[in-house]
Amino acid sequence: MGKKVISVKPQGKFMFHTWGADCGGCGIIRTWIPSILMTSFRYKAASFISTYGYSYISDPKYYENLFFVKFQRPAEEAHAQMIKDIKYRIRQAPVIADFDDFVFDIPETNMASSYYLERAKHIEEALSLVDGITVSTEFLRNKLLKYNSNISVVPNYLPKFLWKEPQFDLSKNFLKPRILYPGSATHFNLKGPGGDFQSELIDYIKSTTDIFDWHFIGGVPFELKDNKEVFVHGWQSYFDYPEFIKNIRPNIAIAPLEVNDFNKSKSNIKFQEYVASGVCGIFQDIEPYKNATLKAKTARDFINLIEGHAYSIHNQYGVWKKDYETLKNDLWFEGNELKWFNRHLKLFNRELK
């Protein structure tokens, strides 16, 4: 028999605070935006007060009424010291850590690899100190169990107020179909070949700029960075990013990944984003995208799937529609607030009913 879950009465105020270590995509999607949206969430007689910050507050009174304190991806020695201070001096609220990457196995081609390698002992200390850990996937949970046995999966959700209701544009019948890859520079080796794009796919992109418009947002493979036939768009603020994708009006969006434990631990965020953008997606056949319609194991598989769908708007629509049906109940944060909050309470064997 499993542990008995203690029901929490849905009344009063539920207060929590998050320390943000990462101000990039995952910090915004997993912590900052949920912190904002939870302040307007109501459940029966319950209301929620959520705060988010980068500066440490040492006053014990601040923590008196908090349900929990969350550290988003703690990696510095200072983060471990803060966690110790809350646990052993302040002792007013449980402390949890949130991770959405397996930071102990980052490929060397990823610019963040050395940063986390150098701080591995501080991360391990933080993981062992906290009362629980929230992660984005079950695969990542299993990878981190050696550091802490109390881990709850809190999936990523997109903010609907930014992405709006997804629509598929059947008028995207371009003579040169548009193919999109939106991803940060961490997916590529900035100093030479290597990363999530296999060389065969890069060669294919080079050879097909006359029949396809290739668009990259954020990062671009080293081999393509000086290619004038490829559209390279700079980094976008997350608040501009959804509309920016839609304005490109891509026929297809791709998501290649190198197969390793780091990428197996990733969330399905690109799957969600492509569905929310109304775009047909082609994904690496790897754990995060196991439920997607179109999956490719090799570069040749990507090429075949691109060629099989790029010129048929109805094929593209069929793929997008099937993916939307797969994700529609777990796409938006709005509507999943209670599920999100209860996944945190699960760490403490509690549930708001």
Secondary structure, 3 states (H helix, E strand, C coil): CCCCCEEECCEEEEEEEEEECCCCHHHHHHHHHHHHHHCCCEECEEEEEEEEECCCCCCHHHHCCEEEEEEECCCCHHHHHHHHHHHHHHCCCCEEEEECCCCCCCCCCCCCHHHHHHCHHHHHHHHHHCCEEEECCHHHHHHHCCCCCCEEECCCCECHHHHCCCCCCCCCCCCCCEEEEEECHHHECCCCCCECCCHHHHHHHHHCCCCCEEEEEECCCHHHCCCCCCEEECCCCCCCHHHHHHHHCCCEEEECCCCCHHHHCCCCHHHHHHHHHCCEEEEECCHHHCCCCCEECCHHHHHHHHHHHCCCHHHHHHHHHHHHHHHHHHCECCCCHHHHHHHHHHHHCEEEC
